[in-house]
């Protein structure tokens, strides 16, 4: 069994090393806390930037829809937008054709289902 005097000697011997190690650990923890805080702030700023970009994209979308509606109705007479007007009408026409095709498929599918039930 270790005597109290031996334990006192060991404590006196290693106390400066333990104290120095504790101080170094405290400094390391402080540095790590500062780094983590900085990384959090950077990440938060990136999120804010992405949110602003999303808001801008949403505004572009709304503006585009507004201009396209006015352009299709002939309420805008801007020569630079004429090429977009042609594309808009072409895409609308193609979309209408696909919708008709879909409705024919649905009608044909319903008539087959009703004839099988009989």
Secondary structure as GFF3:
##gff-version 3
##sequence-region A 1 118
A	DSSP	alpha_helix	4	72	.	.	.	ID=ss1
A	DSSP	three_ten_helix	79	81	.	.	.	ID=ss2
A	DSSP	alpha_helix	82	117	.	.	.	ID=ss3
###
